[in-house]
Amino acid sequence: MKRLNLLAAIALLSVTTLIYELSLMRVFSVTVWYYFAFFVISLALLGYGAASALIFVFGNWFRRHAGSIIPLAAVLYGLFAAVSPLVYLNVDLRIYYSFGSYLKLAIILALFFIPFFFSGVVLAGIFSLYSERIGTIYWADLSGASLGCLVVIPLLYLIPATSLLVWVGALPVIAALLLHRFLGGELGTGTDRGGGRKFFIPALAAGALVLLLAVSSHTPLNPYEIRYSKVAHKVEKPIYTTWNSFARLTVYDNIFWREPDKPFGWGMSPAFSGSGI
């Protein structure tokens, strides 16, 4: 039963990561540019690579505190999975060809590096602790990733990509509780040593916050609504909008981003006035 807790937690984390990664690609294609899909892949690899490198460098210290670090990292993964898009969607971080865009790009990188990093801490940490079980653990990891790739397609028809980013943040919190129970029995850091309540209450509070943010994304006060895009400085509320697995369709009552006396083109600098054409 304890082993099942470990495998279920790994699968949940992998499901979350793939759904999160693919949903973030959809959001970036609307708010920044389509080729930022490759940027998302790089972010995920950077997060996992950085986590793995730190665990390797501080291996002895990590193994002594793994029973606390791994479940905590899973909780933080869920929290930042919800908070990072909240910050991103409410701040104008559109990318243009200017020096300021480099700073914005760095902010975007930092925002979404964090959830992938904490996901990497959990999975790389488990791989390093239980290398003798690598076959079974890697099977759970790949099974979860495969399931994430499959379910994200129907989910994007049912839930907007921006909302899906926060909804999946609840899964790592559930994984954290499973990991805390498993590692407590394995390493002596869980409920049998009096540490259950100290972890359970903050984890429950984090899960409640994630669910509250997820529910808020379906209300008129939706903080996960797209407010800035590659098209306009401020996005007006559309008449109709819908998401699917490959596009976001929006209908407006006017072409609010286009000024009559200025040319329009994708990716043009906001400083371009049209002179010289």
N, C-alpha and C positions, 0 to 999 in steps of 0.2 A: 504493500500500500504506500509506504514511504517513497519507494522508487517511482511509483506512478505519479506522486506529487512532483517529483523532479522533472519527469518527462513531460507532464502536462504544463508545467511552468515554462519550460523551454519552448514547447510548441506555441503557447500563448504569446511569448515574446517574439517569436519568428513571424507569427501571423500579424501581430501589430506592426512590426518593422516593415514588412512588405506592403501592407495596406497603407501605412503612413507614407512610405516612399513613393508609391504610385499616385496617391492622392495629392501629395505635394507637387509632383510633376504637373498634374492637372491645374493646380492653383498657380504655379509659376507660369504656365503657358498663357494664362489670362492676365496676370498682374505684371509679369516681366516679359519674357520672350520664350518662344517654343524651344529653343536650344538649351534652355536652362534645365531641361530634362536630364541632360548629361551632367549638369552641375549637381543635381540631386544625387545621382549615382556616386559622384566624387565625394560629396558630403558624407554619405553613408560609409564609404570606404575609409575616409579620413577619420571618422568617429570610431569605427571599429579598430582601425590600425593604431590610433593614439591610445585607446584603452588597452589593447593587447601589449603595446610597447611598455606602458607604465606598469602593468601587472608583471611583465618579465623583469623589469629593472628592480621593482620593489617586491619581488616574489616572496621572500621570507616574511616580510611584514604583512603582506596581503594574506598569506596563508594563516597567519596567527589571528587575523581579524576578519576572515572571509565570512564567517557566520553572521556578522553584523553588516559588512560592507555590501554584500551581494543583494540581500533583500532591500536595503536602503537605496541602492542604485536603481533597483526595479521601480520603487516608489517614485524616485526622482525622474525616472524615464517617463512614467505616466504623467506626472505634473508638468514637465517641460514639453511633452507632446501636446498638451492643451494650451500652455501659456505662450510658447514660442509663436504659433500662428496668431494668437490674440494680439501680441505686440506688433507683429509684422503687418497684419491687415488694418491696423489703426494708425500706422505711421507711413508717411509718403516715402517709400524707398524705391521709387522708379529709377531705372538705370538709363543714364544718357552718357554721351561721350564727353565727360568732363572730369575734373579732378575730384569733385564732390562725389561722383559716382563710385570711385574706388572706396571711399569711406562707407557709402551705403552698401556696397558689395561685401565689405568686411563685416558690417553689422548683420546682414542676412546670413553670412557664413557662420558667425558666432551664434546667432539665434537657433539655427537648425543643426549646428554641430552638436549642441548640448544633448538633445534627446538621443541622437545616434551614439554619442559617446557613452552615455549611461547604459544604453542597450548593449554596447560592446563590453562594458565592464562586467555585466551579468554573464553574458554568454562566454566571453573569453575566460572569466574567472571560473566558471563551472567546468569548461574544457580543461583548464590547468589543474583543477582539484581532482577531477575524476578521469584522468587520461586513460586509465585502465578500462573504462567503460565507453570509450570514445565512439565505438560503433553504434551502440544503442542511443547515446546522446546525440550523435550527428544525425541519426535517423529521425529523431524527434524534431531536430532543428530543420532539416530539409522537408519533413512532412508539414510542419507548420508554415514554412515559407511557400510551399506549393499550394497549400490551402489558402493562404493570403492572396496569392496571385489569382486564384479562381474566384474567391468570394468578392474581391474588390470590384469585379465587373458588374454583377447585379446590384451591389451596394451603391455604386455611383449613380445608378438609375433611381434609387430610393432616397438617398441622402446626398445633399450637396457636398462637393469635395471639401469645402472649408469646414463644414460641420463634421464630416467623417474624420478629419484630423483630430478633433477633440474627443469624439465618441470612442475611438480606439484607445485613447489614453487610460480608460478604465481597465483594460486588459492587463497591462503591466502591474497595476496595483493588486489585482487578483493573483497574478504570478508571484508577487512579492510575499503574499501571505502563504502561498504554497511552499515557496523557497524557505521562508522563515521556519515553517514547521519541519521541513525536511532537514535543513542544516542544523536546526536545534537538536534533533535527534542524533545526527551524524557527528556534529562537532561540540555538542554540549552547550549551545548558546540560546536555546529556545525556551519554550514554556517550562520545561523540566528544571531549568535553572532560574526561574523567576523573571525571565526577560520577555515573556509573551505579552504581558499587558503594556509594557513600555513601548513595544513596537506596534502592537495591534491598534491602539488608540490613535497614534499619529497616522498610521496607514489608512485607517478608516476615515479619518478627517480628510486626508489627501484624496481618497476615492470619492468622498462626498463632494469635495470642491470640483473635481473633474466632472462628475455627473451634473452638478449645478451649471457649470459652464456649457456642457453639452446640451442641456435642456434649453439654456438661454439662447442657443444658436437657432432655435425654432420659434422664437418669440419676436414680436415687433421691435424689441430693443436689441436684436441680434448683434452682438459684438464681433461676430465672425463674418459679417457681410463685407463684400469687396467694396472698398471705398476709393481706392486708387488703382489705376490700371496703366498699362503702357499707352493707352489711347488718350486719356484725359487726366488733368490734375485732380479733379474731383468727379467721381462717378455719380450721376443722378440715379434716383431710384427707378428701376425699369418697370414697364407695364407688365412684363412677363419674363420670367427666367426659369431655365431648367438645365440640369446637368445630365450627362450620360458618361459612358466610359471613354469617350474620345473627344467630347466638345462641351462647351457651355454656350447655350443659346440665350440671348437677351434681346428684348424688344423695347425700344424707347419711343417716345412721342416726338422726338426731334433729334437732329444730329448735333448734340450739345457740345461736342469736342471740336467742331470745325467752324472756324471764323470765315465769313464770306470773302474777306479781302486777303486771305492767306492761303497758300497751297497746303494740301494735306498729303501725307505719305507716312508709311509705317517706319518708325525708328528715326524720324527726322529730329534734329536738334531743336529745342524750344527757342533757341536764339535765332533760328533761321527765319528771315522775314519774307523771302521770296525774291529779293532783288538779285539781278544777274541771270535770271532765267530767260 
